[in-house]
Amino acid sequence: MKTLSATDVARNFSAVLDRIERDQEEVVLVRNRRPVARLVPEPPAADALSVFGDLYRTLDDNTAGQLALAVRRARARRRGRVSELRNPWAG
């Protein structure tokens, strides 16, 4: 965790943001030798498949099997695809 004065951050805001993003490190803003704020990097973006995969790995075998079966059944019940829709404005 890095500590910067509010004045330094104000003067170099873009560079500070770049450093936070690049190094994934928190920055504490200090005014009059007292911490007043904290800039925290956003966590990396995660897509639904990776989150679901992480969840799946935490389940016991029985629960994971039931979940996989429920997903397969839901996919089998799905009807149509967007690509199969007809254009209502076409003649």
PDB file of N, CA, C and O in Angstrom:
ATOM      1  N   MET A   1       0.858  -1.169   0.000  1.00  0.00           N
ATOM      2  CA  MET A   1       0.000   0.000   0.000  1.00  0.00           C
ATOM      3  C   MET A   1       0.904   1.231   0.000  1.00  0.00           C
ATOM      4  O   MET A   1       1.844   1.339   0.787  1.00  0.00           O
ATOM      5  N   LYS A   2       0.595   2.127  -0.884  1.00  0.00           N
ATOM      6  CA  LYS A   2       1.386   3.338  -1.045  1.00  0.00           C
ATOM      7  C   LYS A   2       0.631   4.507  -0.423  1.00  0.00           C
ATOM      8  O   LYS A   2      -0.599   4.543  -0.456  1.00  0.00           O
ATOM      9  N   THR A   3       1.360   5.455   0.141  1.00  0.00           N
ATOM     10  CA  THR A   3       0.767   6.645   0.744  1.00  0.00           C
ATOM     11  C   THR A   3       1.222   7.866  -0.043  1.00  0.00           C
ATOM     12  O   THR A   3       2.417   8.068  -0.258  1.00  0.00           O
ATOM     13  N   LEU A   4       0.259   8.678  -0.470  1.00  0.00           N
ATOM     14  CA  LEU A   4       0.549   9.911  -1.221  1.00  0.00           C
ATOM     15  C   LEU A   4      -0.238  11.061  -0.616  1.00  0.00           C
ATOM     16  O   LEU A   4      -1.325  10.871  -0.069  1.00  0.00           O
ATOM     17  N   SER A   5       0.324  12.245  -0.721  1.00  0.00           N
ATOM     18  CA  SER A   5      -0.410  13.415  -0.246  1.00  0.00           C
ATOM     19  C   SER A   5      -1.516  13.748  -1.238  1.00  0.00           C
ATOM     20  O   SER A   5      -1.418  13.447  -2.428  1.00  0.00           O
ATOM     21  N   ALA A   6      -2.555  14.367  -0.731  1.00  0.00           N
ATOM     22  CA  ALA A   6      -3.676  14.769  -1.593  1.00  0.00           C
ATOM     23  C   ALA A   6      -3.189  15.720  -2.681  1.00  0.00           C
ATOM     24  O   ALA A   6      -3.693  15.682  -3.803  1.00  0.00           O
ATOM     25  N   THR A   7      -2.216  16.573  -2.362  1.00  0.00           N
ATOM     26  CA  THR A   7      -1.668  17.506  -3.343  1.00  0.00           C
ATOM     27  C   THR A   7      -0.961  16.766  -4.469  1.00  0.00           C
ATOM     28  O   THR A   7      -1.153  17.089  -5.641  1.00  0.00           O
ATOM     29  N   ASP A   8      -0.134  15.764  -4.119  1.00  0.00           N
ATOM     30  CA  ASP A   8       0.555  14.972  -5.146  1.00  0.00           C
ATOM     31  C   ASP A   8      -0.433  14.254  -6.054  1.00  0.00           C
ATOM     32  O   ASP A   8      -0.247  14.204  -7.270  1.00  0.00           O
ATOM     33  N   VAL A   9      -1.480  13.699  -5.459  1.00  0.00           N
ATOM     34  CA  VAL A   9      -2.478  12.989  -6.258  1.00  0.00           C
ATOM     35  C   VAL A   9      -3.201  13.960  -7.180  1.00  0.00           C
ATOM     36  O   VAL A   9      -3.447  13.642  -8.344  1.00  0.00           O
ATOM     37  N   ALA A  10      -3.542  15.138  -6.674  1.00  0.00           N
ATOM     38  CA  ALA A  10      -4.231  16.129  -7.494  1.00  0.00           C
ATOM     39  C   ALA A  10      -3.367  16.581  -8.671  1.00  0.00           C
ATOM     40  O   ALA A  10      -3.872  16.786  -9.774  1.00  0.00           O
ATOM     41  N   ARG A  11      -2.090  16.730  -8.438  1.00  0.00           N
ATOM     42  CA  ARG A  11      -1.190  17.190  -9.502  1.00  0.00           C
ATOM     43  C   ARG A  11      -0.904  16.108 -10.534  1.00  0.00           C
ATOM     44  O   ARG A  11      -0.632  16.419 -11.694  1.00  0.00           O
ATOM     45  N   ASN A  12      -0.960  14.857 -10.134  1.00  0.00           N
ATOM     46  CA  ASN A  12      -0.586  13.746 -11.021  1.00  0.00           C
ATOM     47  C   ASN A  12      -1.681  12.687 -11.067  1.00  0.00           C
ATOM     48  O   ASN A  12      -1.394  11.490 -11.060  1.00  0.00           O
ATOM     49  N   PHE A  13      -2.925  13.126 -11.112  1.00  0.00           N
ATOM     50  CA  PHE A  13      -4.041  12.189 -10.976  1.00  0.00           C
ATOM     51  C   PHE A  13      -4.012  11.085 -12.026  1.00  0.00           C
ATOM     52  O   PHE A  13      -4.175   9.913 -11.687  1.00  0.00           O
ATOM     53  N   SER A  14      -3.809  11.434 -13.281  1.00  0.00           N
ATOM     54  CA  SER A  14      -3.798  10.430 -14.341  1.00  0.00           C
ATOM     55  C   SER A  14      -2.673   9.409 -14.131  1.00  0.00           C
ATOM     56  O   SER A  14      -2.880   8.208 -14.305  1.00  0.00           O
ATOM     57  N   ALA A  15      -1.495   9.889 -13.761  1.00  0.00           N
ATOM     58  CA  ALA A  15      -0.365   8.977 -13.529  1.00  0.00           C
ATOM     59  C   ALA A  15      -0.634   8.075 -12.328  1.00  0.00           C
ATOM     60  O   ALA A  15      -0.259   6.902 -12.343  1.00  0.00           O
ATOM     61  N   VAL A  16      -1.281   8.606 -11.289  1.00  0.00           N
ATOM     62  CA  VAL A  16      -1.615   7.798 -10.113  1.00  0.00           C
ATOM     63  C   VAL A  16      -2.607   6.711 -10.492  1.00  0.00           C
ATOM     64  O   VAL A  16      -2.452   5.557 -10.092  1.00  0.00           O
ATOM     65  N   LEU A  17      -3.632   7.079 -11.268  1.00  0.00           N
ATOM     66  CA  LEU A  17      -4.596   6.075 -11.719  1.00  0.00           C
ATOM     67  C   LEU A  17      -3.924   5.005 -12.575  1.00  0.00           C
ATOM     68  O   LEU A  17      -4.217   3.819 -12.428  1.00  0.00           O
ATOM     69  N   ASP A  18      -3.033   5.413 -13.461  1.00  0.00           N
ATOM     70  CA  ASP A  18      -2.302   4.443 -14.280  1.00  0.00           C
ATOM     71  C   ASP A  18      -1.515   3.475 -13.400  1.00  0.00           C
ATOM     72  O   ASP A  18      -1.508   2.270 -13.652  1.00  0.00           O
ATOM     73  N   ARG A  19      -0.857   3.995 -12.377  1.00  0.00           N
ATOM     74  CA  ARG A  19      -0.057   3.151 -11.477  1.00  0.00           C
ATOM     75  C   ARG A  19      -0.952   2.186 -10.701  1.00  0.00           C
ATOM     76  O   ARG A  19      -0.605   1.017 -10.532  1.00  0.00           O
ATOM     77  N   ILE A  20      -2.097   2.670 -10.229  1.00  0.00           N
ATOM     78  CA  ILE A  20      -3.033   1.807  -9.497  1.00  0.00           C
ATOM     79  C   ILE A  20      -3.506   0.675 -10.393  1.00  0.00           C
ATOM     80  O   ILE A  20      -3.561  -0.481  -9.973  1.00  0.00           O
ATOM     81  N   GLU A  21      -3.847   1.015 -11.630  1.00  0.00           N
ATOM     82  CA  GLU A  21      -4.323  -0.008 -12.564  1.00  0.00           C
ATOM     83  C   GLU A  21      -3.220  -1.001 -12.913  1.00  0.00           C
ATOM     84  O   GLU A  21      -3.457  -2.209 -12.936  1.00  0.00           O
ATOM     85  N   ARG A  22      -2.031  -0.507 -13.181  1.00  0.00           N
ATOM     86  CA  ARG A  22      -0.916  -1.360 -13.602  1.00  0.00           C
ATOM     87  C   ARG A  22      -0.426  -2.261 -12.468  1.00  0.00           C
ATOM     88  O   ARG A  22      -0.241  -3.463 -12.659  1.00  0.00           O
ATOM     89  N   ASP A  23      -0.214  -1.671 -11.278  1.00  0.00           N
ATOM     90  CA  ASP A  23       0.382  -2.416 -10.166  1.00  0.00           C
ATOM     91  C   ASP A  23      -0.654  -3.085  -9.267  1.00  0.00           C
ATOM     92  O   ASP A  23      -0.297  -3.879  -8.397  1.00  0.00           O
ATOM     93  N   GLN A  24      -1.939  -2.770  -9.470  1.00  0.00           N
ATOM     94  CA  GLN A  24      -3.011  -3.305  -8.625  1.00  0.00           C
ATOM     95  C   GLN A  24      -2.691  -3.093  -7.145  1.00  0.00           C
ATOM     96  O   GLN A  24      -2.787  -4.016  -6.336  1.00  0.00           O
ATOM     97  N   GLU A  25      -2.308  -1.858  -6.807  1.00  0.00           N
ATOM     98  CA  GLU A  25      -1.919  -1.526  -5.441  1.00  0.00           C
ATOM     99  C   GLU A  25      -2.793  -0.395  -4.920  1.00  0.00           C
ATOM    100  O   GLU A  25      -3.104   0.547  -5.649  1.00  0.00           O
ATOM    101  N   GLU A  26      -3.188  -0.494  -3.653  1.00  0.00           N
ATOM    102  CA  GLU A  26      -3.970   0.564  -3.020  1.00  0.00           C
ATOM    103  C   GLU A  26      -3.109   1.798  -2.787  1.00  0.00           C
ATOM    104  O   GLU A  26      -1.900   1.704  -2.575  1.00  0.00           O
ATOM    105  N   VAL A  27      -3.759   2.955  -2.830  1.00  0.00           N
ATOM    106  CA  VAL A  27      -3.082   4.204  -2.512  1.00  0.00           C
ATOM    107  C   VAL A  27      -3.909   4.926  -1.452  1.00  0.00           C
ATOM    108  O   VAL A  27      -5.111   5.133  -1.619  1.00  0.00           O
ATOM    109  N   VAL A  28      -3.246   5.305  -0.359  1.00  0.00           N
ATOM    110  CA  VAL A  28      -3.908   6.059   0.709  1.00  0.00           C
ATOM    111  C   VAL A  28      -3.582   7.531   0.506  1.00  0.00           C
ATOM    112  O   VAL A  28      -2.415   7.901   0.382  1.00  0.00           O
ATOM    113  N   LEU A  29      -4.612   8.370   0.472  1.00  0.00           N
ATOM    114  CA  LEU A  29      -4.429   9.808   0.334  1.00  0.00           C
ATOM    115  C   LEU A  29      -4.338  10.422   1.724  1.00  0.00           C
ATOM    116  O   LEU A  29      -5.164  10.150   2.595  1.00  0.00           O
ATOM    117  N   VAL A  30      -3.322  11.252   1.914  1.00  0.00           N
ATOM    118  CA  VAL A  30      -3.053  11.847   3.215  1.00  0.00           C
ATOM    119  C   VAL A  30      -3.160  13.363   3.097  1.00  0.00           C
ATOM    120  O   VAL A  30      -2.648  13.964   2.152  1.00  0.00           O
ATOM    121  N   ARG A  31      -3.835  13.971   4.074  1.00  0.00           N
ATOM    122  CA  ARG A  31      -3.914  15.431   4.155  1.00  0.00           C
ATOM    123  C   ARG A  31      -3.540  15.818   5.591  1.00  0.00           C
ATOM    124  O   ARG A  31      -4.122  15.320   6.556  1.00  0.00           O
ATOM    125  N   ASN A  32      -2.573  16.701   5.706  1.00  0.00           N
ATOM    126  CA  ASN A  32      -2.093  17.121   7.032  1.00  0.00           C
ATOM    127  C   ASN A  32      -1.679  15.913   7.887  1.00  0.00           C
ATOM    128  O   ASN A  32      -2.001  15.833   9.072  1.00  0.00           O
ATOM    129  N   ARG A  33      -0.969  14.993   7.263  1.00  0.00           N
ATOM    130  CA  ARG A  33      -0.443  13.786   7.906  1.00  0.00           C
ATOM    131  C   ARG A  33      -1.520  12.850   8.445  1.00  0.00           C
ATOM    132  O   ARG A  33      -1.230  11.984   9.271  1.00  0.00           O
ATOM    133  N   ARG A  34      -2.768  13.016   7.981  1.00  0.00           N
ATOM    134  CA  ARG A  34      -3.860  12.125   8.389  1.00  0.00           C
ATOM    135  C   ARG A  34      -4.435  11.458   7.158  1.00  0.00           C
ATOM    136  O   ARG A  34      -4.704  12.138   6.169  1.00  0.00           O
ATOM    137  N   PRO A  35      -4.635  10.132   7.185  1.00  0.00           N
ATOM    138  CA  PRO A  35      -5.270   9.449   6.057  1.00  0.00           C
ATOM    139  C   PRO A  35      -6.716   9.928   5.899  1.00  0.00           C
ATOM    140  O   PRO A  35      -7.477   9.965   6.865  1.00  0.00           O
ATOM    141  N   VAL A  36      -7.082  10.296   4.660  1.00  0.00           N
ATOM    142  CA  VAL A  36      -8.445  10.793   4.433  1.00  0.00           C
ATOM    143  C   VAL A  36      -9.208   9.977   3.406  1.00  0.00           C
ATOM    144  O   VAL A  36     -10.438  10.018   3.378  1.00  0.00           O
ATOM    145  N   ALA A  37      -8.505   9.240   2.565  1.00  0.00           N
ATOM    146  CA  ALA A  37      -9.196   8.457   1.534  1.00  0.00           C
ATOM    147  C   ALA A  37      -8.283   7.329   1.067  1.00  0.00           C
ATOM    148  O   ALA A  37      -7.078   7.330   1.320  1.00  0.00           O
ATOM    149  N   ARG A  38      -8.890   6.374   0.384  1.00  0.00           N
ATOM    150  CA  ARG A  38      -8.156   5.232  -0.133  1.00  0.00           C
ATOM    151  C   ARG A  38      -8.629   4.957  -1.557  1.00  0.00           C
ATOM    152  O   ARG A  38      -9.826   4.829  -1.813  1.00  0.00           O
ATOM    153  N   LEU A  39      -7.677   4.870  -2.474  1.00  0.00           N
ATOM    154  CA  LEU A  39      -7.985   4.492  -3.858  1.00  0.00           C
ATOM    155  C   LEU A  39      -7.635   3.014  -4.005  1.00  0.00           C
ATOM    156  O   LEU A  39      -6.498   2.603  -3.775  1.00  0.00           O
ATOM    157  N   VAL A  40      -8.635   2.228  -4.393  1.00  0.00           N
ATOM    158  CA  VAL A  40      -8.475   0.777  -4.469  1.00  0.00           C
ATOM    159  C   VAL A  40      -8.713   0.345  -5.904  1.00  0.00           C
ATOM    160  O   VAL A  40      -9.694   0.767  -6.517  1.00  0.00           O
ATOM    161  N   PRO A  41      -7.824  -0.502  -6.463  1.00  0.00           N
ATOM    162  CA  PRO A  41      -8.041  -0.966  -7.838  1.00  0.00           C
ATOM    163  C   PRO A  41      -9.256  -1.887  -7.928  1.00  0.00           C
ATOM    164  O   PRO A  41      -9.563  -2.636  -7.000  1.00  0.00           O
ATOM    165  N   GLU A  42      -9.926  -1.811  -9.052  1.00  0.00           N
ATOM    166  CA  GLU A  42     -11.048  -2.704  -9.309  1.00  0.00           C
ATOM    167  C   GLU A  42     -10.513  -4.113  -9.517  1.00  0.00           C
ATOM    168  O   GLU A  42      -9.429  -4.289 -10.074  1.00  0.00           O
ATOM    169  N   PRO A  43     -11.260  -5.117  -9.075  1.00  0.00           N
ATOM    170  CA  PRO A  43     -10.816  -6.489  -9.358  1.00  0.00           C
ATOM    171  C   PRO A  43     -10.919  -6.760 -10.849  1.00  0.00           C
ATOM    172  O   PRO A  43     -11.726  -6.136 -11.537  1.00  0.00           O
ATOM    173  N   PRO A  44     -10.113  -7.684 -11.355  1.00  0.00           N
ATOM    174  CA  PRO A  44     -10.196  -8.004 -12.790  1.00  0.00           C
ATOM    175  C   PRO A  44     -11.590  -8.495 -13.160  1.00  0.00           C
ATOM    176  O   PRO A  44     -12.262  -9.152 -12.365  1.00  0.00           O
ATOM    177  N   ALA A  45     -12.010  -8.171 -14.360  1.00  0.00           N
ATOM    178  CA  ALA A  45     -13.333  -8.590 -14.826  1.00  0.00           C
ATOM    179  C   ALA A  45     -13.393 -10.107 -14.938  1.00  0.00           C
ATOM    180  O   ALA A  45     -12.424 -10.750 -15.340  1.00  0.00           O
ATOM    181  N   ALA A  46     -14.534 -10.667 -14.582  1.00  0.00           N
ATOM    182  CA  ALA A  46     -14.735 -12.108 -14.681  1.00  0.00           C
ATOM    183  C   ALA A  46     -15.990 -12.355 -15.499  1.00  0.00           C
ATOM    184  O   ALA A  46     -17.012 -11.700 -15.292  1.00  0.00           O
ATOM    185  N   ASP A  47     -15.915 -13.293 -16.421  1.00  0.00           N
ATOM    186  CA  ASP A  47     -17.107 -13.633 -17.189  1.00  0.00           C
ATOM    187  C   ASP A  47     -17.895 -14.711 -16.443  1.00  0.00           C
ATOM    188  O   ASP A  47     -17.390 -15.328 -15.505  1.00  0.00           O
ATOM    189  N   ALA A  48     -19.109 -14.920 -16.866  1.00  0.00           N
ATOM    190  CA  ALA A  48     -20.003 -15.846 -16.173  1.00  0.00           C
ATOM    191  C   ALA A  48     -19.454 -17.273 -16.170  1.00  0.00           C
ATOM    192  O   ALA A  48     -19.607 -17.986 -15.178  1.00  0.00           O
ATOM    193  N   LEU A  49     -18.825 -17.697 -17.255  1.00  0.00           N
ATOM    194  CA  LEU A  49     -18.318 -19.062 -17.307  1.00  0.00           C
ATOM    195  C   LEU A  49     -17.213 -19.308 -16.290  1.00  0.00           C
ATOM    196  O   LEU A  49     -17.184 -20.367 -15.663  1.00  0.00           O
ATOM    197  N   SER A  50     -16.307 -18.358 -16.115  1.00  0.00           N
ATOM    198  CA  SER A  50     -15.239 -18.562 -15.140  1.00  0.00           C
ATOM    199  C   SER A  50     -15.792 -18.539 -13.712  1.00  0.00           C
ATOM    200  O   SER A  50     -15.340 -19.304 -12.860  1.00  0.00           O
ATOM    201  N   VAL A  51     -16.768 -17.664 -13.449  1.00  0.00           N
ATOM    202  CA  VAL A  51     -17.380 -17.631 -12.119  1.00  0.00           C
ATOM    203  C   VAL A  51     -18.118 -18.936 -11.854  1.00  0.00           C
ATOM    204  O   VAL A  51     -18.020 -19.495 -10.762  1.00  0.00           O
ATOM    205  N   PHE A  52     -18.858 -19.425 -12.849  1.00  0.00           N
ATOM    206  CA  PHE A  52     -19.580 -20.682 -12.702  1.00  0.00           C
ATOM    207  C   PHE A  52     -18.601 -21.836 -12.496  1.00  0.00           C
ATOM    208  O   PHE A  52     -18.857 -22.731 -11.691  1.00  0.00           O
ATOM    209  N   GLY A  53     -17.481 -21.819 -13.219  1.00  0.00           N
ATOM    210  CA  GLY A  53     -16.474 -22.864 -13.057  1.00  0.00           C
ATOM    211  C   GLY A  53     -15.881 -22.857 -11.665  1.00  0.00           C
ATOM    212  O   GLY A  53     -15.653 -23.917 -11.082  1.00  0.00           O
ATOM    213  N   ASP A  54     -15.625 -21.667 -11.122  1.00  0.00           N
ATOM    214  CA  ASP A  54     -15.110 -21.570  -9.752  1.00  0.00           C
ATOM    215  C   ASP A  54     -16.119 -22.125  -8.758  1.00  0.00           C
ATOM    216  O   ASP A  54     -15.746 -22.841  -7.829  1.00  0.00           O
ATOM    217  N   LEU A  55     -17.398 -21.798  -8.947  1.00  0.00           N
ATOM    218  CA  LEU A  55     -18.451 -22.310  -8.077  1.00  0.00           C
ATOM    219  C   LEU A  55     -18.530 -23.826  -8.180  1.00  0.00           C
ATOM    220  O   LEU A  55     -18.627 -24.519  -7.168  1.00  0.00           O
ATOM    221  N   TYR A  56     -18.489 -24.338  -9.407  1.00  0.00           N
ATOM    222  CA  TYR A  56     -18.614 -25.773  -9.635  1.00  0.00           C
ATOM    223  C   TYR A  56     -17.511 -26.536  -8.908  1.00  0.00           C
ATOM    224  O   TYR A  56     -17.760 -27.605  -8.352  1.00  0.00           O
ATOM    225  N   ARG A  57     -16.289 -25.990  -8.909  1.00  0.00           N
ATOM    226  CA  ARG A  57     -15.169 -26.675  -8.253  1.00  0.00           C
ATOM    227  C   ARG A  57     -15.303 -26.697  -6.736  1.00  0.00           C
ATOM    228  O   ARG A  57     -14.646 -27.506  -6.082  1.00  0.00           O
ATOM    229  N   THR A  58     -16.130 -25.837  -6.160  1.00  0.00           N
ATOM    230  CA  THR A  58     -16.286 -25.809  -4.707  1.00  0.00           C
ATOM    231  C   THR A  58     -17.379 -26.754  -4.214  1.00  0.00           C
ATOM    232  O   THR A  58     -17.521 -26.958  -3.008  1.00  0.00           O
ATOM    233  N   LEU A  59     -18.153 -27.332  -5.134  1.00  0.00           N
ATOM    234  CA  LEU A  59     -19.264 -28.202  -4.751  1.00  0.00           C
ATOM    235  C   LEU A  59     -18.777 -29.633  -4.544  1.00  0.00           C
ATOM    236  O   LEU A  59     -17.797 -30.069  -5.148  1.00  0.00           O
ATOM    237  N   ASP A  60     -19.493 -30.357  -3.668  1.00  0.00           N
ATOM    238  CA  ASP A  60     -19.186 -31.777  -3.530  1.00  0.00           C
ATOM    239  C   ASP A  60     -19.693 -32.515  -4.775  1.00  0.00           C
ATOM    240  O   ASP A  60     -20.466 -31.954  -5.552  1.00  0.00           O
ATOM    241  N   ASP A  61     -19.268 -33.757  -4.968  1.00  0.00           N
ATOM    242  CA  ASP A  61     -19.581 -34.496  -6.199  1.00  0.00           C
ATOM    243  C   ASP A  61     -21.075 -34.655  -6.435  1.00  0.00           C
ATOM    244  O   ASP A  61     -21.537 -34.506  -7.566  1.00  0.00           O
ATOM    245  N   ASN A  62     -21.837 -34.954  -5.393  1.00  0.00           N
ATOM    246  CA  ASN A  62     -23.277 -35.159  -5.551  1.00  0.00           C
ATOM    247  C   ASN A  62     -23.969 -33.873  -5.996  1.00  0.00           C
ATOM    248  O   ASN A  62     -24.757 -33.887  -6.941  1.00  0.00           O
ATOM    249  N   THR A  63     -23.677 -32.766  -5.322  1.00  0.00           N
ATOM    250  CA  THR A  63     -24.292 -31.480  -5.672  1.00  0.00           C
ATOM    251  C   THR A  63     -23.865 -31.040  -7.064  1.00  0.00           C
ATOM    252  O   THR A  63     -24.682 -30.525  -7.828  1.00  0.00           O
ATOM    253  N   ALA A  64     -22.586 -31.239  -7.404  1.00  0.00           N
ATOM    254  CA  ALA A  64     -22.107 -30.869  -8.739  1.00  0.00           C
ATOM    255  C   ALA A  64     -22.824 -31.671  -9.807  1.00  0.00           C
ATOM    256  O   ALA A  64     -23.188 -31.125 -10.848  1.00  0.00           O
ATOM    257  N   GLY A  65     -23.034 -32.961  -9.568  1.00  0.00           N
ATOM    258  CA  GLY A  65     -23.752 -33.801 -10.528  1.00  0.00           C
ATOM    259  C   GLY A  65     -25.186 -33.350 -10.710  1.00  0.00           C
ATOM    260  O   GLY A  65     -25.694 -33.309 -11.831  1.00  0.00           O
ATOM    261  N   GLN A  66     -25.848 -33.008  -9.597  1.00  0.00           N
ATOM    262  CA  GLN A  66     -27.229 -32.526  -9.685  1.00  0.00           C
ATOM    263  C   GLN A  66     -27.309 -31.209 -10.446  1.00  0.00           C
ATOM    264  O   GLN A  66     -28.226 -30.997 -11.240  1.00  0.00           O
ATOM    265  N   LEU A  67     -26.352 -30.332 -10.203  1.00  0.00           N
ATOM    266  CA  LEU A  67     -26.324 -29.054 -10.911  1.00  0.00           C
ATOM    267  C   LEU A  67     -26.103 -29.261 -12.405  1.00  0.00           C
ATOM    268  O   LEU A  67     -26.775 -28.634 -13.224  1.00  0.00           O
ATOM    269  N   ALA A  68     -25.170 -30.132 -12.764  1.00  0.00           N
ATOM    270  CA  ALA A  68     -24.909 -30.408 -14.176  1.00  0.00           C
ATOM    271  C   ALA A  68     -26.141 -30.999 -14.849  1.00  0.00           C
ATOM    272  O   ALA A  68     -26.459 -30.644 -15.984  1.00  0.00           O
ATOM    273  N   LEU A  69     -26.832 -31.896 -14.160  1.00  0.00           N
ATOM    274  CA  LEU A  69     -28.051 -32.484 -14.706  1.00  0.00           C
ATOM    275  C   LEU A  69     -29.124 -31.419 -14.910  1.00  0.00           C
ATOM    276  O   LEU A  69     -29.800 -31.415 -15.939  1.00  0.00           O
ATOM    277  N   ALA A  70     -29.287 -30.522 -13.949  1.00  0.00           N
ATOM    278  CA  ALA A  70     -30.286 -29.447 -14.074  1.00  0.00           C
ATOM    279  C   ALA A  70     -29.963 -28.539 -15.254  1.00  0.00           C
ATOM    280  O   ALA A  70     -30.869 -28.106 -15.967  1.00  0.00           O
ATOM    281  N   VAL A  71     -28.685 -28.248 -15.468  1.00  0.00           N
ATOM    282  CA  VAL A  71     -28.297 -27.413 -16.602  1.00  0.00           C
ATOM    283  C   VAL A  71     -28.594 -28.122 -17.916  1.00  0.00           C
ATOM    284  O   VAL A  71     -29.117 -27.511 -18.848  1.00  0.00           O
ATOM    285  N   ARG A  72     -28.264 -29.408 -17.995  1.00  0.00           N
ATOM    286  CA  ARG A  72     -28.553 -30.167 -19.239  1.00  0.00           C
ATOM    287  C   ARG A  72     -30.046 -30.198 -19.530  1.00  0.00           C
ATOM    288  O   ARG A  72     -30.456 -30.034 -20.679  1.00  0.00           O
ATOM    289  N   ARG A  73     -30.866 -30.407 -18.500  1.00  0.00           N
ATOM    290  CA  ARG A  73     -32.327 -30.442 -18.701  1.00  0.00           C
ATOM    291  C   ARG A  73     -32.846 -29.077 -19.150  1.00  0.00           C
ATOM    292  O   ARG A  73     -33.711 -28.999 -20.021  1.00  0.00           O
ATOM    293  N   ALA A  74     -32.326 -28.014 -18.565  1.00  0.00           N
ATOM    294  CA  ALA A  74     -32.760 -26.673 -18.949  1.00  0.00           C
ATOM    295  C   ALA A  74     -32.390 -26.387 -20.395  1.00  0.00           C
ATOM    296  O   ALA A  74     -33.168 -25.774 -21.126  1.00  0.00           O
ATOM    297  N   ARG A  75     -31.211 -26.824 -20.813  1.00  0.00           N
ATOM    298  CA  ARG A  75     -30.797 -26.612 -22.205  1.00  0.00           C
ATOM    299  C   ARG A  75     -31.660 -27.416 -23.160  1.00  0.00           C
ATOM    300  O   ARG A  75     -31.956 -26.950 -24.260  1.00  0.00           O
ATOM    301  N   ALA A  76     -32.070 -28.615 -22.764  1.00  0.00           N
ATOM    302  CA  ALA A  76     -32.909 -29.456 -23.631  1.00  0.00           C
ATOM    303  C   ALA A  76     -34.298 -28.844 -23.802  1.00  0.00           C
ATOM    304  O   ALA A  76     -34.927 -29.025 -24.844  1.00  0.00           O
ATOM    305  N   ARG A  77     -34.780 -28.124 -22.792  1.00  0.00           N
ATOM    306  CA  ARG A  77     -36.113 -27.508 -22.869  1.00  0.00           C
ATOM    307  C   ARG A  77     -36.118 -26.222 -23.679  1.00  0.00           C
ATOM    308  O   ARG A  77     -37.179 -25.740 -24.075  1.00  0.00           O
ATOM    309  N   ARG A  78     -34.950 -25.671 -23.924  1.00  0.00           N
ATOM    310  CA  ARG A  78     -34.875 -24.408 -24.658  1.00  0.00           C
ATOM    311  C   ARG A  78     -35.478 -24.556 -26.040  1.00  0.00           C
ATOM    312  O   ARG A  78     -35.286 -25.565 -26.718  1.00  0.00           O
ATOM    313  N   ARG A  79     -36.203 -23.542 -26.439  1.00  0.00           N
ATOM    314  CA  ARG A  79     -36.806 -23.585 -27.765  1.00  0.00           C
ATOM    315  C   ARG A  79     -36.283 -22.440 -28.588  1.00  0.00           C
ATOM    316  O   ARG A  79     -36.192 -21.308 -28.114  1.00  0.00           O
ATOM    317  N   GLY A  80     -35.939 -22.734 -29.817  1.00  0.00           N
ATOM    318  CA  GLY A  80     -35.559 -21.700 -30.770  1.00  0.00           C
ATOM    319  C   GLY A  80     -34.288 -20.959 -30.399  1.00  0.00           C
ATOM    320  O   GLY A  80     -33.813 -21.000 -29.264  1.00  0.00           O
ATOM    321  N   ARG A  81     -33.785 -20.313 -31.361  1.00  0.00           N
ATOM    322  CA  ARG A  81     -32.594 -19.488 -31.210  1.00  0.00           C
ATOM    323  C   ARG A  81     -32.888 -18.147 -31.870  1.00  0.00           C
ATOM    324  O   ARG A  81     -33.794 -18.037 -32.697  1.00  0.00           O
ATOM    325  N   VAL A  82     -32.132 -17.151 -31.507  1.00  0.00           N
ATOM    326  CA  VAL A  82     -32.316 -15.830 -32.083  1.00  0.00           C
ATOM    327  C   VAL A  82     -32.137 -15.918 -33.605  1.00  0.00           C
ATOM    328  O   VAL A  82     -32.856 -15.258 -34.355  1.00  0.00           O
ATOM    329  N   SER A  83     -31.176 -16.734 -34.054  1.00  0.00           N
ATOM    330  CA  SER A  83     -30.927 -16.857 -35.483  1.00  0.00           C
ATOM    331  C   SER A  83     -32.110 -17.478 -36.217  1.00  0.00           C
ATOM    332  O   SER A  83     -32.226 -17.330 -37.434  1.00  0.00           O
ATOM    333  N   GLU A  84     -32.987 -18.168 -35.498  1.00  0.00           N
ATOM    334  CA  GLU A  84     -34.142 -18.810 -36.137  1.00  0.00           C
ATOM    335  C   GLU A  84     -35.363 -17.899 -36.220  1.00  0.00           C
ATOM    336  O   GLU A  84     -36.347 -18.250 -36.871  1.00  0.00           O
ATOM    337  N   LEU A  85     -35.318 -16.747 -35.577  1.00  0.00           N
ATOM    338  CA  LEU A  85     -36.434 -15.830 -35.617  1.00  0.00           C
ATOM    339  C   LEU A  85     -36.567 -15.232 -37.009  1.00  0.00           C
ATOM    340  O   LEU A  85     -35.575 -14.935 -37.674  1.00  0.00           O
ATOM    341  N   ARG A  86     -37.784 -15.066 -37.423  1.00  0.00           N
ATOM    342  CA  ARG A  86     -37.986 -14.460 -38.734  1.00  0.00           C
ATOM    343  C   ARG A  86     -38.098 -12.957 -38.574  1.00  0.00           C
ATOM    344  O   ARG A  86     -38.473 -12.456 -37.514  1.00  0.00           O
ATOM    345  N   ASN A  87     -37.773 -12.257 -39.625  1.00  0.00           N
ATOM    346  CA  ASN A  87     -37.836 -10.801 -39.614  1.00  0.00           C
ATOM    347  C   ASN A  87     -39.288 -10.397 -39.832  1.00  0.00           C
ATOM    348  O   ASN A  87     -39.842 -10.679 -40.895  1.00  0.00           O
ATOM    349  N   PRO A  88     -39.929  -9.737 -38.850  1.00  0.00           N
ATOM    350  CA  PRO A  88     -41.339  -9.376 -39.000  1.00  0.00           C
ATOM    351  C   PRO A  88     -41.573  -8.305 -40.052  1.00  0.00           C
ATOM    352  O   PRO A  88     -42.705  -8.140 -40.506  1.00  0.00           O
ATOM    353  N   TRP A  89     -40.540  -7.571 -40.456  1.00  0.00           N
ATOM    354  CA  TRP A  89     -40.704  -6.528 -41.456  1.00  0.00           C
ATOM    355  C   TRP A  89     -40.420  -7.037 -42.873  1.00  0.00           C
ATOM    356  O   TRP A  89     -40.649  -6.328 -43.852  1.00  0.00           O
ATOM    357  N   ALA A  90     -39.924  -8.259 -42.969  1.00  0.00           N
ATOM    358  CA  ALA A  90     -39.666  -8.825 -44.302  1.00  0.00           C
ATOM    359  C   ALA A  90     -41.004  -9.253 -44.911  1.00  0.00           C
ATOM    360  O   ALA A  90     -41.908  -9.682 -44.194  1.00  0.00           O
ATOM    361  N   GLY A  91     -41.118  -9.139 -46.174  1.00  0.00           N
ATOM    362  CA  GLY A  91     -42.349  -9.439 -46.886  1.00  0.00           C
ATOM    363  C   GLY A  91     -42.737 -10.822 -46.976  1.00  0.00           C
ATOM    364  O   GLY A  91     -43.770 -11.137 -47.566  1.00  0.00           O
TER     365      GLY A  91
END
